[in-house]
């Protein structure tokens, strides 16, 4: 579906109302990012997963904060040591700063989130909350 089709069919108000009542979303961006940063967010049998492409960035330079129902990923290029003696002929690897924040629904337990960093890919797994798992009620 093209963007042009959406613009012709729905007014901004229509999209706002649709998104307001859309209960299928389990996370929402908490801040409007200036740049699109390469991130994948998906749900599987284990919970919600975030994968950020962090090519050329040290895992120690990335900060992950959890504040209430929000998970925040931050990297400040200015604070990271950069080799000063390099004279680039071509610079194609983007090591730009980012500040990404997502509100995560109660379906997931942010307090039990785990992060790993392998081959330039930051992965964060947020498991389902206990109350969100299917269970059977016993009739008294």
Secondary structure, 3 states (H helix, E strand, C coil): CCHHHHHHHCCHHHHHHHHHCCCCCCEEECCCCCCCCCEEEEEECCEEEEEEECCCCCHHHEEEEEECCEEEEEECHHHCCCCCCCCCCCCCCCCCCEEEEEEECCCECHHHCEEEEECCEEEEEEEECHHHCCCCCCCC
